[in-house]
Every structure is written in structure tokens, then in C-alpha cells.
Amino acid sequence: MYLKKVLWAAALLGLLICGFMAYQIYSAIFSPNTQFNNDEAFVYVRSDATFSEVKTNLAPLLKDLGTFESVAERKGYVNNVKGGKFSIRKGMNNNEIINSLRSNNIPVKVSFNNQESLTALAGRISEQIEADSLSLLQAFNDAEFLSDSKFDDDSKLGMYIPNTYEFFWNTSAQNFRDRMLKEYQRFWNDGRLEKAKNLNLSPSQVTSLAAIVQKETVKAEERPRVAGVYLNRIKKGILLQADPTVIFAIKKETGNYDTIIKRVLYRDLEMDSPYNTYKYSGIPPGPITMPDISSVEAVLNFEKHDYLYFVADVSNFGYHMFAKSLAQHNRNKAQYIRWLNAQKIRR
């Protein structure tokens, strides 16, 4: 009888221990384990991150890092860390957190505007994805890639079309670059290629001219008219004489693209550069900035008119006064010069 009681007691104790252990395991796996107040938190995991780095990133977000590690070991995550941006929602348990880290890589919005150099683009993109600016710049300038994709040192800037795109945060520099090439090829569809052909221009030339239009006016609705001026000049064999190309030539020569030049001087017009459209005819060998899609469309769908000149309209800032004759243009220009002098803008 005594032995039977001992056996029953031992069995009961075993059940209690098993139950306690089962509860602990269940609790470790399925009990909420977050400690942030927002509805959602994001974790960025590098492509080559170790589990130790993941724990460091998660430490401020979790109540109990130990139970997370225990469950991670059971689920095989410790040796199978994946890079990316991951969402951790308030109230998630360890099982849900690990499942999210394994299979819920969230795309990020990557955007860039009118960069004047690939160095500037690399810096902008490195702020938005894992790849650093150095690896991005190396990928952008890779000689084999440029040769295969039919770009050169002058035209390569035009491959990147300013817009907002979706990428995974852990996208490599090469994959970002390759995706941009695909976006460029997708942009230049049959319809746009046909319009460029009708202008006797290549896509690269359209991009370069659009970059000038971009720099000349911030008003998208005015860009087709400005594009029409330049296309009229090209048709008549007249130099483009675009101030933004001179400014770019100065920046390219000095290597300082942060230089602010508000006024082009007569001595600047003598600069010997293929980008100086006061000295060299036709469209420059490459874009002076990354033009917006609206500027490219403005060239492809230019406004038909007889204007050959334009100058800033000081009575309606942001817009321009257009002229068909040099005499009319000089009168318009005189107003602008007087305004510059009144503002004491020397450079």
C-alpha cells in the first residue's frame, strides 16, 4: 500500500513537472514577447548578419531575449539568418517573430531626384538600402557593365530615371544598378523610341536635351515650349547657348557639383568643354542632370512654335519670356540684366 502511494505521488509529481515544462515551452513560444508601445516596429538585418547581431537589434523590442533565443534555436533560425527589413507587430509571440524574420522581407520605397553626378546618386541611394555608397559607385562605373549596356562615361548618368521604386532593403549595389537598367529599357518603349526617331535623336540625346530643359525651368507646363526652342535651334543649326550647360561644365571641370552659380559671366562662355553649348554645336555628349520624366516627355512632345530665344521673366518668377527675333530677345534680356544688377547678383 505504501509503495502504491509512493508510485502515485511520483506519477503525480512527474505530471506536474511535465505540465510545468509544457507550460514553460508553450509560454516561451506563444506568449506575447514585445515591449514597445507603437503598433509596429521594424528591424533591419544585414545580408551577412549573425544571430548575435539580430539579438542586439531585437533587444530593445523584446521582453525576454532568452526565450526568443531558445525558440530560435528550436526553429533552426540561429543558423539561417536572412537579411532584409522585417516587421514586428505589438503583441507578437516568439514563434510569430521568428516566422516574420524568416519570410516577411518588406519592400522599401527608394526615390531619387535630379542628381548631377553618380557620386551624388550613390550617396542618396545608400541612405535607403543596405548597399553603401562606395559599392554603388563601383557598380555604376563598372566598365564591363557600361560597355554591355551601351553607355559611356558621358551618357551613363542618363540611365537613372528619377522616380520612386520598390526594392528590398538588402538589395546589392549590382542588383540596384541592373534594375535601373531594366527600368530604363522599359521606359524607352516602342512609342517613345518612335517619337525620338522622328526627331532624329537617339534616346541618349533626348535625355541630354531633356536635362537642359529640366535645368532651364522648374515649371513642368512650360517645358514643352522650352524644348521647342531648342529643337528649333537644332533644326536651324544655331548653337543652343544654354547657360545650364556652361554651369555644368564648370562643375565638371572643378569636380565640385555643390557649387552654386546664379549668374553666368562672359568669361565662362569661353570655357573649352564639349558641354559648353556657346562654343560647341548640337546636344552635349551627356546629360547635365538626371531629367524628370516630365522633361523627357516635354522633348518628345514639344510645343510647335517659332520661338528661338527665351529669358527669365522677372515679372512672373519661374516663367520665361520667349522671342522669335534676336532684337526682341535683347529687349527681354535687358530687363533681366537690370534685375540681376539691382539684386547685386554677381556670380
N, C-alpha and C positions, 0 to 999 in steps of 0.2 A: 504493500500500500504506500509506504514511504517513498519507494523507488518510483512508483507511478506518479506521485505528486511532483517529485523532482523532475521527471521527464516532462510532465505537463508545464511545469514552471519554466523549464529550459526552452520548450517549444514556444511558450507564450513570449518569453524574453526574445527568442530568435525572431518571432513575428514582429515584435515591437521594434527590434533593431532593423529588420528588413524594411518595415514600414517607414521608420525614420529615415533610413538611407534612400528609400524610394522617394520620400517627400523632398529630401535634400536635392536629389537628382532632378526631380520634377521642378522644384523651385529654381534650381540653377538654370534649367533650360527654358522654362515657360513663365517665370515671374518677371514683371517689368524691371528693367535694369537701366533706366535713363535718369539723369538728374539735371536736365536743362529745362528752362521754362517755355521756350518757343515751341511751336508745333512741330518744327523740323530743324535738324542740324545737318550740315554737310561735312563729309570727311574726304580729304584729298590724299590719295595713296599713290606714291611714285611707282613707276613701272618696275623698278628694281628694289622696291622696299622690302624689308624683312618684317616678320611678325612683331618683332620688338618695336619697330617704328610705328606699326599700326597701333599697338597698345599705347604708345606715347601720344599718338593723335587722339585716341579714344578716351584716355584717362580723364580729361575734364568733363566728358559727357556721360560717363557711366557711374552708377552707384557702387558696383562691386566688380573691379577689374579681375579679381581672382576667379570668380565663377565664369566670367566671359572667356578667360584663358582655358579653363577646364573644358567648357563646351567646344571651344575652337579646336582643341586637341582631339576630342571625340569625333568631331565632324571632319577632321582632316584639313582644316583651313590653315593651320600653323605652317604647313609646308606647301601651301598652294595659294599664296597671296597674289592678288591681281590688282593692277594699277587702275586708277580712274577716279571719278568723282562719285561719291555714294551718299545716299540719303538715309539718315537715321531719324525716325519719327518718335515723337514723345510717347513713352509707354511701351516701346518695343521690348521684347524679351531677347535673351541672348541668341536663341535659335533664329529669330527674325532678323536680328542684327547681322549675324553671320551669313544668312541667306542673301541679305541685301548686299553685303560686301563681296559676295561671290558672283552675283548675277545681275546686279542692278546698276551698271555703269551708266550714269546720266549724262546726256549730251550737254555741252555748254554753247552759248551763243558767242561767236567770235566775230568781231567787227573791226573794220579799219576804214579810214577816210583817205584823203588825198595826200599821201606821203610823197615826198620829193626824192627819197632815196631808199634803197633796200635796207640800209642800216636802220633808218627810222622805222621801216616796216617790221624788221626783226625785233626791235625793241617793243613795238606796240603789240605784236603777237605774243611775245614771251610773257607779257603780263596776263595773258588769257588762257594759255595752255602750258603743259609741263615743259615743253622744249625751251631751252634757254636761247638768248639772242645770238650767241656765237654759233651754235649748231644750226640755227635757222639761216643765218647769213652764209654759212658754208654751203648749205643746201641750195640756197638761192643762186649762189655764184658758181656752182659746180659746172665745170667746163663741158663735161660729157653730157650732162642734162641739157644745158643750153644748146649744144650742137644738135642733139637728137630732137629737141622741140622747136628748132629753127628760130632761136633767139640769139642775140649777141649782147655785148656789154652796153650798147646804147638802147636797144629795144626791150631788154629784159624787164624793165620797170613796168612796162605796159601789160605784162601777163597777169598782173594782180588787179582785179576789178573791185573797187571799193563797194562793200555791201556787208550784210550780216549773214553769217553762215553757221551751220551746226557742226560741231566737232566733238569727239570725245576728248576730255581734258588731257588724257595721256597720249594724244596723237604725237607722233615723232615729227621732227623737222622735215624729213624727207616725205612723209605721208601728207603733211600740210602742203608742201610745195606741189606734190603730184596732184593733190585735189584741186589746187588753184589752177593748174594747167587744164584739168578736165572742165572746170567752171569756165575758163576762157574759151575752150573749144565749144562748149555748149552755148555760150553767149553768141559766138560767131556762127549762127545758124545760116541756112541757105538764104533766108530773106535778107539778112544783114550783109552777107557776102555779095549778094546781087546788087544791093544799093552801093556798096563800096566799089564794085566793078564799074557801075555806071558813072561813078565819079573819077574813074581811072586811078583809084587809090587802093593800096593794099590795106588789110586790117591794121597793120602796124602804123601805116601813115595816117589812117583815120584816127587811131588812138593818139598819135603825136599831135595832130591838129586839134583834136578834142581837148587835149591837155592845155593848149594855148587858150582855147575858148573858155575852159574852166577857170584859168587864171585871170582872164580879162573881165569876167562878170560873175557876180555871185547870184544874179537873178536868172533862175532857170528859164523863165519865159522869154528872156532876151537872148539866150544863147543861140537859137536858130538864126537870128538876124546877124549876130556877130560871126557865126560860122559862114553865113552867106557872103559877108565882106571878104573874108579870107579866101573863099573859093573863087570869088570874082577876081581877086588879085592874082591868084594862081593861074586862072584862065587867061588873063591878060599879060602874064609874065612879069608882074610887078612884085617887087620884094614885099614880104609880109610885114616887115618893120614892126614887129610885136615886142613891146617893152618887156613883157614877162620872160621872153627867151633870152634877153640880154641879162636880166637879173639872174636867171638860172645859170648862164654861162659864167657869171662872176662867182656864184656859189660853188659851181663845179670846179672852177679853177682854184679857189681857195680851200675847198673841202669843207667849208663851214655853211651848212644848209640852214643854220639858225639865223643867219644874217638877215636883218630887216632893212630893206631898201624901198623907200617910199617914192623916190624920185630918180629917174634915170638921167644921167648927165651926158652932155655931148661927147665927152672923152670916153664914156663907156661904150658908145656906139662904134668906136674904133677897135674894140677888143677882137682879136683874131680867134674866133671859135666857130665851129660849124653850127653852134646853137644861136649865134648872133644873126638874126634874120634881117639886120640892117646891112650886113655885108654879104651874106650867102643867100642865094635864091632858093625857093621851094620850102618844103617842110623839113624841119630839123631831123637829124638821124634817129632821134628817140624822144619819148615824152618828157616834158619838164615837170610833170607831176602825174599821179595816178588820177585820170579823169573819172568823174562820176558817170554812171550810165546815162544820165540826162545829157551830159556833154557829148558823149559818143552819138547818142540819138540826134542831138542837135546838128551834128555834122552830116549824118546820114539822111536827115530830113530837114535840111537847111531851108531858110526862107529865101525865096527868089526875089531879088530886087537889083537895083543898080548902084547901091552904095559901095564906095571904095575906101571910106575913111570913117573913123569914129574916135571920140574923145569923151572923157568923163563929163557928165552933166552936173555942174556944181549947184544947180538949182533943184536937182532931183537926185540926191546921192544914191549910188548903187546902180544907176542907169547911165546911158550914154547918149550923146548927140551924134547923129550919123550924117554923112555928107557924100554927095555924088561927085563933087569937084574939089580940087585942091584949094581953090580960093575960099569956098565955103568952109572947108575944114580948117583953114588957117584962122578964119574968124572965130570959129568954135574953140579952137586950140588957144587963142589969145585969152579968152575968158578963163580957161583952165589955168594957164600960166599965171595970170593975175591972182587967181585964188591961191595957188601954191605959194606965191611970193607973200601974199597977205598972211598966210598961215606960217610963214617963215620955215617952210619945209625945204631944206637944202639938200637932203640926201634920202 
